[in-house]
Amino acid sequence: MEAIGQFIPLILIFAIMYFLLIRPQQKRLKEHKAMVQALRRGDQIVTQGGLIGKVSKVKEEDEVEVELADGVRVRVVKSTIAQVLNKTEPAEG
């Protein structure tokens, strides 16, 4: 019985770590994945490097083509997109 009493603080610390650190991180990862999957042409984005541009083409792989300025297009890996500033409305049809 005494051995179980010694493990209770360790179990409590693990439970607190799970609810304060691991669960919120998993939630953020899921939200980021949904944001990246919902990217469309015309969305204004910010990359993790701080570049702001407009999505000009969404590729099948894990890439998007982003227009940073007139005629300046770069390929960006989807996972490095930090934020979507302006969403484009879906075309009705």
N, C-alpha and C positions, 0 to 999 in steps of 0.2 A: 504494500500500500504506500509505503514511503517513496518508492521509486516513481510511482505515478505522480506524486506531488512535486517531484523535482522536474518533471517534464512539462507541467502545466504552464510555467512562464515561457518556455520555449515555444510551445504550441500557440500561446497568445501572441507572442512576438511575430510568428509566421502569419497568423491570421490578420494582424494589423498591417503588416507589410503587404499582404495580398490586397486588402481593401484600399490601402492608401497609395500604393505604387503600381502594382501589376495590373489591376482591373482598369484604372483610368488610362494606362498606356495602351491596353488592348482596345479600349473604346476609341481612342484617338486614331489608332491604326486603321480600324474599321471605317471611321468617318473619312479619313484621307483616301482610302481605297475607293470608297463610294464617290468621292469628289472627282478623283482621277478618271473613274469609269464614266462619269457623266459629262466629261469634257466634250465640247462641240466646237465646230468652226465658228469663229467670231467672238469667242469668250476672251476676255482680257485676264491675263494671269500674271503672277509674280513667281519667279523661280527662287530656289533656295539661295542662289547667288545674288539675288536682288534685282535681276533683270525684269523689266515690265514689258510685256508684248501681247500681241493678239494672235490667237490660234488661227493659222491659215489652212492647216490640213491635219486631220487626225489619221495616223497610220495604223495599220492592223497590229503591228508589234507593240512594243512598249515605248513608242516615240510619238511626238507631235512636231509639226513644223510651226514655228512661231515667227511672226513678223515683228521685228524690233523697231524698225523705221521703214520708210518708203523704200522698197526694193531690197531690204536687208532681212533675209530669212535664215533662221538657224534651226537645226534639229535638236530637240530637247527630250531627254528621257522622262517619261511620265512621272516616275517616282520622285523626281527632283522639283516638281511643281509644289510650291508651298501654299499658294492661295489663289482662289479665283475671285477677281475683283468684280467684274460685270458678267453676268450670265446672258447669253443670247436666248431669246424666246424661241421655243420650238416652232417650226413652220407648220401651219395648219393646212390640212389638205384632205 
